Amino acid sequence: MSVITRPAVLLAAASVAAGLIVAPGVAYAADTTANLTAAQMTAELKAIATASATAGAKGWKTTSDYKFTFSSTSTVIDGDGTTTADLVQGLYSDRFSATGLGTANFFAADGKGVYDEVQESAERQALKMMGKSAVKYQFAADASFDLDEYIEESAPSPVALTTGFDGGGTKVTHDDGSVDITATDEDATNIILHVGTTGVLTGADLAVQDGSVTLDMTFAYGPQTVTLPSPAETITAAALSKGVAYVEMPANVKMLANSAAADTRSGAKGRTVKVANLRKAARTEANAWNKSSPVKVTVKNVTGGVRIAATNPWTKATVTYTVKASGKKVTVKKA
């Protein structure tokens, strides 16, 4: 995967000032710099990935600092994120926050599913309507969810940062045995990988070449703790979807009424409209709708046509439209 791929967030970033801060009078040996061929780079990255995977076998944490620069407006937005993988319990969390934009959170549990933070206004409106304003997350159950596969494809893990390089680079070895490797990945992002004395990836600095995004990352290894959202904070994705459907119920009942009228007019081809055809068209529309939507629409015969209606189970409000045939015309009115 690309080293800058991340759910809802572009990973890219900037340079970090190099050099050692030393106390007066203390001297260090000079750094050793070597150019790496593509083959040498591949070997270096493989060794780093192996060491990092071993160190993070029980878990790891990635801490990120972002800076987004919009050249058209000279706007700069700072952001930060924390990604935590508890591989012992099979739990995962991802938090991202940006100045002026708020915070987004994501959780996952191996073999159980994922928790997405409720963000859409219609979803928040639905929760309020349902009397569940305290809910912050929707849970999508998925017994087949594979956390290892998700991390490999989408997470900013230490191992992920060692992939996506096609060419060579530069290796700087410091006197304490730590290493910095500089390269450009397949997405034209400049990257500096910081490798500790044990061979694991301790940090990375990335910068999109147009300067629009910079990112500094640090990594920690070992068992981690992830606390999933509580039941009081959670709603199933299906239940939330049903709530949203009833928020949108008035517009959809109107749409069905207009659609039945349009189908009837089209079928009449300018001739006198038959009430029987109108009723058939309305029921055809409603039956198709009821098969795919949690909002159940009823169709009842009235003089000259039908009445199409649906009732919100939370608010008890009913939305009703009548569709009637008169000569060559079909009229739609809210009751």
N, C-alpha and C positions, 0 to 999 in steps of 0.2 A: 504494500500500500504506500501511498505517498506519505512522506513524513509530515506534511502539513494538513492531513485530513483529520477532521474532528467534527462530531455532531454539532450542528448549528454554529460552529466557530471555526474560522480560518486560522490555522496555526502557521505563523510565519514570524520572522523577526530579526533582531538586530545584533550589532556587534557589542562585545563587552570589552572594556578597557583591559589590555593585557599588561602583565608586569607584576612584580612582587613588591609588597610593602615591607620594608625591613627596618630594623632598629639601627640607629647610628653606630657605625663601627663594625657592623656585621657584613661579611662579604659572602656572596653566593657564586657558584660556578655559573658560567654562561649557559643559556639554553642551547640545545642542539636541534637544528632544523634540518628536515629531510623532505625531499619531494617524493610523493608516492605515485606509482603508476596505477592504472586501473586495477591490475591484478593484486598489487600490494594493498591498495585500498580495500578491496574485497576481503582479503585475508585479515586485515586489521579489524574491519567491521564485524566479521564473523567471530573473531575472538572476543570482542567487546560484547556482542549479543549473547554469546554463550556464558560469559561471566555474569552478565546482568541478569539473564534468565535464571541462573543458579542462585544468585543472591536474592532474587525476587520470587523464588519458588513458593513462598508462603504469603507473599504480598508485597506491594510497593505503593509509593505515593509520588505524584507529580505535582509540583507547585509552579504556577506560570504567572508571569507578569507581561501584559500586552500594552501596546501603544498603537492606536489606529489614527492615521493622518489622512485627512481628506483635502487634497490639493485644491479642489475647486472652491472650497470655502475657508481653507486654512484652519479647519477645525481639528483638534486633537482630542481623542477620547482614550482615557486610561482604563485598563481592565485587569482583572486577575482571576485566576481559577485554581481549583484544587481537584485532582482526580485521585481517588483512593480505591485500591483493589485488595480486598480481603480474600485471598485465594484458598484459605483454610475453610472458611464458611461459604465460599462461593458468592460473595456480595461485592457490590461495586457502587460507587457514587461519583458524580461529576458536577461540580458547581462552577458557574461562571458569573462574574459580576462586572458591569461596566458603568462608568460615571454617567449619570443621567438616564441610564437605560434599565436600571434595576438588576435583579439577580435571577438566574435560571438554574434549576436543579434537576438532576436526572439520577435515578437509582435503578439497579438491576439485581436480580437474584437468579442464580444458575438453576435451570430446570423449573422456574416458577414464572418469570416474566419481568416486565419493566414498569417503572413508575415515571411518568412524565408530569412536570409541573403544569397546572392549569394556567393557560396564558390568554386564550381567546376571549374576547368580550362576551360572545354568545354563551360560552361555557360558564363564565362567571355569573352571567345573568340567569342561566339555568340553575346553578347551584343556589342562588338567592331565592329563586322561585320554589325550589324543592326544600327550602329550609335547611340547607347544608352549607352555609357561608363559611364554616370553619374548614371545609375541605380544601386542600391545596394541591393534591395529586390525583391523577387518574391512573389506575393500575390495569394493565393489559396482561391478563394471564396467558402464559404460553409454556406448557410443559416441555416443549422442545427447545426452549431458549438455551443456547450454549454460550456461557460467559467467556470461555477461552476463545471461541470463534469471534465473538463480538469484540473482545480486546484486540485480537489480531487484526481485525478489519477496520476498527473505528476509534480505538482509544489511544491517547498520547502516552503510550507506555515507553519505558526505556528501550526495549527491543525494537519498537516501531521506528525509533529515531535512528536506527542503524541501517535502515533499508532505503531504497529509492535512489541510490547513487550509481551512475553509469561510468564515471570517469575517475581520474586520480585526484590528488589533493596535496596538502602540506601537513606534515607531522612535526610538532614541536614538543620535545621531551625536556622537562624541567629537572633540576638537580635533585628534587625529592622523589623522582620516579613517576610523577603524574604527567599526563600527556594532553595536548590540545590538537585536534585534527580539524583542519579547515577544508571545506569542499563546497560544491554547488550540487543540489539535488536535481531530480528529473523535472521539477516544477520551477526551475530557475530561482531557487531560494538559496541564499548564501547561509551556510551553517558552520558553526564552530562547536565541535563535540568535546566536552571536558571529561577526561578519563582519570579515575583515581589510581592510587598506587596498587590496588588489588585488581585492576583491570576492568572495573565496572564503570558504567556511564554515570557520572555524578551531576552533569548539567549539560545544557545545550543553549546556544544563542542563535536565533534565526532572524533573517531579514529578507523580506521580499525586495527584489532588486529595484522596484520603482519607489521604494521608501514608504509605501502605504501602510505596512504592518511590520512591527517588530515584536519579538517574543524572547523572553529569557525563561528558561526552565531549570528546575533543580529536581533531583530524584533521591528518594529515601527507600531503603529496602528492609524487608522483614514483616512479621505479622502486623496487620492493620485492623482498625475497628471501623465498621460501617454500620450506622443505625438507620434502618429503613423507616419510612414514614409510618406513623401509628394508624390504626384502623379509623380513628376519629378524623384523621387528616386525609383519608383516602376514599375514593369512590371507584367502582369498576368502570372501565371504558364504556361498557354496554349501557350501564345506568346513566352515565353522563350523556351519552349519545341520545338516549331516550329523552332526557330533560331538554337538550338542545332542540330536538325535533318538536317538542311541545312549545318551546319559545317561538319557533318558526311556524307553528300551526296556522295562525291567521293568514299568513301570506300563501301557504300551501293550499289551504282550502279554497281561497280565491283563485289560485292558479288552476286547480282541478275544475272549478266551475267554468272558468274561461276556456279551458282546453276542451271540455265537453261541448260547449257552445260552438267553438271553432270547428270541431270535428263534424258536428251536425250541419252547420252551414255548408261546409265543404261537400258533404255527402248529398245535400239537397241540390247542388249545382244550379242555384238560382230559382228552383221551383218551390212550391209550398212545402214548408217543413212539417214532417210528420212527428207528432208527439211521441209515438212509439220508438222512432229512431233516436230522438233526443234522449229518452230514458235508457235505451240500450247503450248509447255512447257514454252517458254519465256513469252507468254501472261498470262498463268496461274500464273506464279511467279509474274509478274507485277500487275495483278489484285488483288491478295492477298495482296501484299505490299501496293497498293494504298488505300485499305480499312482501313488500320491501321496506315498509316504514313502521315504526312503533306507534305512530299516530293513526288510529283507526277512524276512517271516514265512513259515515253512513249516507245512504241515498234512499229517499222516500218519495213516493209519488205524490204530487199535488196537482191541482187543476192546471192543465196546460203544460205540465213539465215535471220537474223534480226539485227536491230540497236536498242540498248537500251540506253536511254538518259534521263537526268534530268537537269533543269536549275535553278540556284540559283536566286531568285527574287531580292536579295539585290546586289549581285556582278555582276549579269547577266552572270556569267560563266556557260558554259554547259559542262557536263561530258558525254562522249559517248563511248560505247563499241559495237563492232560488234561480233556477234556469228554466225559462219558459219559451214555448214556441207560439208564434202568432203570425199566421200567413207565411210570408217568406222570411220573417225575422226571428232571431233568437235573442232574448234579452237575459242579462245577468244582473241580479240585484242582491245587495247585502240585506238580510232579513233583520 
